């Protein structure tokens, strides 16, 4: 199975044909429109099997899958945390789509990682979090941002390790946090402002291959590049 996570930076209904080149089974897309408000036949066909959450109908978190993939939403209260979509895939494993977007103090940088640890703490005893699950999306987390933010990123890593999950990029590359050679985000789409904000967490043996999109292509569409992985 192939999964893609990508922050489309808005107007996904216009950009989605580009990501279809990856021919994934599941797409976890941040900053995308609610399909219900888009009157485009092609986008409607693409989004025939989806879940979406958001307050701004043009900038939410969406999960889109091929029609032969069974998605079942898991009934977990988000406790006001933004934005998470918990679901099961083919009655086989759990997947949590993530776009951290805290609703406090102008979304100060330090709060982004805390959204994930809070969600984990709220639901770690629900049975949803386990070593066979996958968490992916735009975490807005990078220890390069230093200070309290960096401390909170390390807390995310520690908390998710409690259920056997590791950051797959770092596991596969052997690179340390803050020393990533392949960014996933370029501030203002400038190549000299790279960060590694998008992440995949799973057990160390679940993800078989990981590809990170080429900046020269994807920065024409977004300030993020997609992460493509196989399980």
Helices and strands as residue ranges (DSSP letters): E 2-7, H 12-19, G 20-22, E 26-32, G 35-37, H 41-46, E 50-53, E 60-65, E 71-73, E 84-89, E 93-99, H 111-123, E 134-138, G 143-145, H 147-161, E 166-167, H 168-173, E 185-186, G 187-189, E 194-195, E 198-202, E 209-212, H 215-218, E 227-230
